[in-house]
């Protein structure tokens, strides 16, 4: 696995191997790098969880991070992303984690020797978030087959939704969607039906809520915080109608009392905090897999 760019490029066996590897890391398994390995985290959009969990994952693996600030790089002088990555490759960086506002920004970068990990591309995909979501679901249920997963909210603007709907479908889960019907794009319609908020919450094993991405809408959404929460959010009253073993997920950042009642973020059935924890371990697994392609010697672990 030279790069991790989209979920479609991972086979089912590769997905399962990454989840297994993350589980091993969560149970304190370690790796030993025969020589220093270097990573650069290049985030052209704001990020807290993805950015810092990759940093933590790199540190836990013993990697060394090369600092990068887009606002103080040669990109401000007109340098292309390709040439910036060519520079990183030339100075000895092994892995670049990139979040970019352009969908499929990575296509011209495939031929580079430096490994690219997609940290999110516009409204396209977010493979590492998808993998940590899959890891969290498998931890809870042990399988994906037969599970009903409701993805609810701003579907058309969510790279998380796009990655998850495809991966969950391939793994045997049943996917449905909730939220404003006008935010259901053509891609989503291929993977499951649009249901009412009430039906999603009452019938799903996994309720996956999404943030309203105001920054990606061409015009105001037309929903006040209160109106959205009442019509499309997980309220405290609706939460009482969830299946007893159902779980609540959210890729974060969470807008409390919009897509989810604030008091439910850390409720018994919520796995939102656990998703953040699992993000470190799945990103360790991704980095270890990518470094294996570069013939990293790994101790006490079989990939």
MOTA-V367837 format. One record per backbone hydrogen bond with DSSP energy under -0.5 kcal/mol. CO is the residue of the C=O (numbers start at 1). NH is the residue of the N-H. Records with the same first field share a line. If there is no record, write none. Layout:
BEGIN
CO: NH, NH
END
This chain:
BEGIN
4: 118
6: 9
7: 10
11: 15
12: 16
13: 17
14: 18
15: 19
16: 20
17: 21
18: 22
19: 23
20: 24
21: 25
22: 26
23: 27
24: 29
25: 28
37: 64
38: 94, 95
39: 66
40: 42, 97
41: 43
42: 44, 99
48: 52
49: 53
50: 54
51: 55
52: 56
53: 57
54: 58
55: 59
56: 60
57: 61
58: 63
59: 62
64: 39
65: 67
66: 41
69: 72
70: 73
73: 76
74: 77, 79
75: 78
80: 84
81: 85
82: 86
83: 87
84: 88
85: 89
86: 90
87: 91
88: 93
89: 92
94: 115
95: 40
96: 98, 117
97: 42
98: 119
99: 44
100: 122
102: 105
104: 107
105: 108
106: 109, 110
107: 110
109: 112
115: 96
116: 4, 118
117: 98, 119
118: 128
120: 100, 122
121: 124
125: 121
126: 130
127: 131
128: 132
129: 133
130: 134
131: 135
132: 136
133: 137
134: 138
135: 139
136: 140
137: 141
138: 142
144: 147
147: 149, 174
148: 150, 205, 206
149: 151, 176
150: 152, 208
151: 178
152: 210
153: 155
154: 157
155: 158
157: 159
158: 162
159: 126, 163
160: 164
161: 165
162: 166
163: 167
164: 168
165: 169
166: 170
167: 171
168: 173
169: 172
172: 146
173: 175
174: 149
176: 151
177: 195
178: 153
180: 183
181: 184
183: 156, 185
185: 189
186: 190
187: 190
188: 191, 192
191: 175
193: 177, 195
196: 200
197: 201
198: 202
199: 203
200: 204
201: 243
204: 243
205: 247
206: 150, 208
207: 209, 249
208: 152
209: 251
211: 213
212: 214
213: 216
214: 217
224: 228
225: 229
226: 230
227: 231
228: 232, 233
229: 233
233: 235
234: 261
235: 239
236: 240
237: 240
238: 241
239: 242
243: 246
247: 207
248: 271
249: 209
254: 256
255: 258, 259, 260
259: 234
260: 257, 258
261: 264, 265
262: 265
264: 267
267: 270
269: 248
271: 275
272: 276
273: 277
274: 278
275: 279
276: 280
277: 280, 281
278: 282
279: 283
280: 284
281: 285
282: 286
283: 287
284: 288
285: 289
286: 290
287: 291
288: 292
289: 293
290: 294
291: 294, 296
292: 295
296: 298
END
